[in-house]
Amino acid sequence: MRRAGLAPPVGPGMSGKNKVLLIGYGNPGRRDDGLGPALAEAVEKLGLPGVTVDSDYQLIVEDAAAAAEHEVVVFADASVDGAEPFSFERLMPGGGELGFSSHSVEPEGVLALARDLFGATPKAYVLGIRGYEFNEFGEYLSEKAKHNLDCALRFVQALLKEGLLLTRAEVRSD
């Protein structure tokens, strides 16, 4: 299922693009793998101007067209063994040969397609929210993953409300 909450671009110096696209991806039916969509749902509820929210099981080639329409893209996903409570890093488009199937693409591939097909190079970040329970079926998060999601949401909310993603070259979670 894909959801989008579009808000009109705001602020001085607009380039005609929407400001920020947050894509939360993962499988909510695999416990903590649903952290990306859970973050997307929480951000969408905030109703922040200039923020578009999308959610899906995995990234697909069509996400490149959406990325090309924004100044900044944040890819949010569960992390199996990343930093606690989350990591947040700048992301660059992939180079050379793209590795993807018709069913999924890595974030670097989405950016490379946006660049190569649409001439767009949005600033991009990957937000990896630490999860713990992935091998069971169930549409609920572990308690530790819920805590990490809350931390990531507070972090992202502050960045979005203050417009920091549009001005900072590098942002760290530690």
Secondary structure, DSSP 4 states (H G I P E B T S, - for coil): ----------STT--SSEEEEEEEES-TTBGGGGHHHHHHHHHHHHT-TTEEEEEESS--TTHHHHHHTEEEEEEEEEESS--SSEEEEEE----SS----SS---HHHHHHHHHHHH----EEEEEEEE----SS-BS---HHHHHHHHHHHHHHHHHHHHTGGGT-S-----
